[in-house]
């Protein structure tokens, strides 16, 4: 049986970062590092991580600053102290620790949603980090004008209310339309996935779905602009295998369109091993969907093929 444990390490921004790990029985045959999304936390991936650990993977993840167990008594929920690149550095710091512990096995990075933007930043900022492949779930490509409008709006709120102000207006602007194409809406979060129990668990979790700060919205949009610049994309390691894995009914990914644009941008700068798999009808949280076991097993086979 996989063994779960947690740990802490100093943030590159502020405070201590809470980490989670799922150890397999015996020596790991590979490492999988998960990078979670906005206003959620690493322990939500327990079911998927336990599955991967049962297949011989050591799975690690950290709660970003202002999220999950990394929210200290002096910290603001939903805020990156020091900005986007400090949060990226925390992801890289966990990678450095874990690679030192397991230097001789394949190392995979999986980023979901905002975590996929963080992971894509890692690929640009740390091209020699030594990972074997990267998986991006719930990612997208956004029009430059929309990004700039989002940054300007968030900057205006930051100026008026402060960076640590939890802005419902900005959150509604970012996420308010995500339920638009869901038929027979039951909750405001049906766009996450089709499993009503998983949606209800998200709603009931006090560490999920809270209002992000104006500063975090600005940071995330700034990070998104950074990872879409061709001169930045050029810095990625060209022979790194990258998998874009998404739901066809994911509003964040533009119902597949934003995912295909992101993959094309990778191809356009000469990335040699870009794969795309879009599951029709699946929504944003692919790893929690009603057909999650099918998706987990397909992803496992993809990782094994890379290995």
C-alpha positions, -999 to 999 in steps of 0.1 A, spaced: 0 0 0 12 35 -8 23 55 23 12 92 27 32 117 46 37 155 47 66 178 53 76 215 52 104 235 35 112 272 35 95 292 7 115 313 -18 88 340 -10 77 339 26 70 314 53 70 276 51 57 256 23 36 225 31 45 194 10 28 161 5 43 128 -7 30 94 -15 56 67 -13 54 34 -32 63 1 -17 99 -4 -23 123 17 -44 105 42 -67 108 35 -104 100 72 -112 90 104 -96 59 125 -104 56 160 -91 21 176 -91 16 214 -93 -19 223 -82 -42 251 -94 -55 283 -80 -76 283 -47 -71 245 -42 -44 224 -26 -22 193 -31 -41 168 -9 -70 170 -33 -49 148 -56 -47 120 -30 -67 95 -51 -47 100 -83 -14 102 -64 -22 70 -45 -29 52 -78 4 64 -92 22 53 -60 6 19 -64 23 17 -98 57 24 -83 59 62 -86 70 85 -58 45 113 -59 52 147 -44 34 181 -44 35 214 -25 8 238 -15 17 271 -31 20 302 -9 -14 313 3 -29 278 -3 -36 247 17 -12 239 45 11 267 34 -12 294 48 6 305 80 -10 326 108 6 357 92 -2 348 56 -30 360 33 -50 332 17 -47 333 -21 -16 355 -23 19 350 -36 43 369 -14 70 382 -37 51 374 -69 48 348 -96 84 339 -99 88 332 -62 60 306 -65 77 291 -95 109 290 -75 91 270 -48 80 244 -74 116 242 -86 129 240 -50 108 209 -43 120 195 -76 156 200 -65 151 184 -31 133 154 -46 157 149 -75 186 149 -50 168 121 -31 160 101 -63 188 110 -88 187 79 -110 150 75 -119 128 94 -145 113 126 -131 79 139 -144 63 172 -138 25 175 -140 8 210 -137 -29 216 -136 -47 248 -145 -27 277 -128 -3 249 -119 2 243 -156 12 280 -160 37 275 -132 50 243 -148 53 261 -182 73 288 -164 96 262 -150 103 249 -185 113 284 -195 132 295 -164 149 262 -156 154 244 -189 183 224 -174 162 212 -144 166 176 -156 130 164 -158 121 136 -182 88 149 -194 60 174 -186 22 169 -185 -1 199 -187 -37 195 -177 -64 221 -178 -41 246 -195 -49 272 -222 -37 299 -246 -53 333 -241 -56 363 -265 -30 389 -257 -56 416 -255 -76 397 -229 -45 391 -208 -35 428 -209 -71 438 -199 -70 413 -170 -36 427 -158 -48 463 -160 -80 455 -142 -61 437 -114 -35 464 -112 -63 490 -107 -78 470 -79 -44 465 -63 -38 503 -64 -72 511 -50 -76 483 -24 -41 467 -20 -26 436 -34 -39 414 -6 -76 425 -12 -98 395 -20 -116 408 -50 -149 392 -59 -152 414 -89 -119 401 -104 -127 365 -95 -161 368 -112 -143 384 -142 -119 354 -144 -142 325 -135 -178 338 -137 -185 326 -172 -171 290 -168 -205 275 -161 -221 291 -192 -222 260 -214 -231 235 -186 -266 221 -191 -288 215 -161 -265 235 -137 -266 222 -101 -239 244 -85 -216 273 -95 -188 248 -98 -203 222 -122 -177 233 -148 -150 215 -128 -161 180 -137 -191 158 -142 -187 139 -109 -212 156 -86 -196 140 -55 -162 156 -64 -179 190 -70 -196 188 -37 -163 179 -19 -147 209 -35 -175 232 -23 -174 217 12 -136 221 14 -127 254 32 -94 254 15 -110 254 -20 -130 280 -40 -122 310 -18 -118 345 -33 -83 350 -46 -65 383 -40 -61 410 -66 -24 405 -64 -27 368 -72 -49 375 -102 -24 400 -114 5 376 -109 -13 348 -127 -22 369 -157 14 383 -158 27 347 -156 4 337 -185 17 366 -206 52 355 -198 48 319 -209 31 330 -242 60 352 -254 78 335 -283 112 347 -271 105 330 -237 92 298 -253 124 295 -273 143 289 -241 126 256 -234 145 223 -239 136 213 -274 138 175 -269 116 175 -238 84 154 -242 53 175 -234 18 162 -231 -12 185 -233 -41 166 -216 -75 183 -215 -113 179 -215 -132 189 -246 -158 207 -224 -132 225 -203 -140 263 -204 -105 272 -192 -90 255 -222 -115 272 -245 -132 239 -251 -101 225 -267 -92 255 -288 -69 271 -263 -51 238 -257 -45 233 -294 -32 269 -297 -8 263 -268 5 230 -284 10 248 -317 30 275 -300 53 248 -286 56 233 -321 63 267 -336 94 272 -315 108 238 -324 96 216 -295 102 181 -309 79 158 -288 45 175 -283 15 152 -278 -21 163 -274 -50 143 -260 -84 158 -256 -112 138 -239 -146 148 -254 -173 158 -228 -147 160 -199 -145 192 -181 -117 211 -163 -105 186 -136 -97 157 -159 -81 137 -131 -114 137 -111 -138 130 -140 -164 102 -141 -140 83 -163 -109 91 -143 -96 55 -141 -95 54 -179 -76 87 -180 -52 76 -152 -43 44 -170 -38 61 -203 -16 87 -187 4 59 -169 10 42 -203 22 76 -218 46 81 -189 59 45 -193 64 49 -230 85 80 -223 105 60 -197 
